[in-house]
């Protein structure tokens, strides 16, 4: 079974990745987050700051990062990154 990570966890990953891409913590204070709904379905979240953008495609578990010219910088598969915890017997 595939579980989507919580939105706060993905936002932390977005912030960490933007820092890795060279943005400052001060710049990240202006991070804007938008939720995309279509016909009542939760499809995606986008994160924008300083000409950079990240897009979380919720159903497929992909997080993609773009620069100001629209070039894809990296992709993270959230389903592979998060391993399910084992239940205690």
HELIX and SHEET records of a PDB file:
HELIX    1   1 UNK A    7  UNK A   20  1                                  14    
HELIX    2   2 UNK A   25  UNK A   28  1                                   4    
HELIX    3   3 UNK A   58  UNK A   60  5                                   3    
HELIX    4   4 UNK A   78  UNK A   81  1                                   4    
SHEET    1   A 5 UNK A  32  UNK A  38  0                                        
SHEET    2   A 5 UNK A  41  UNK A  49 -1                                        
SHEET    3   A 5 UNK A  52  UNK A  57 -1                                        
SHEET    4   A 5 UNK A  62  UNK A  66 -1                                        
SHEET    5   A 5 UNK A  72  UNK A  77 -1                                        
END                                                                             
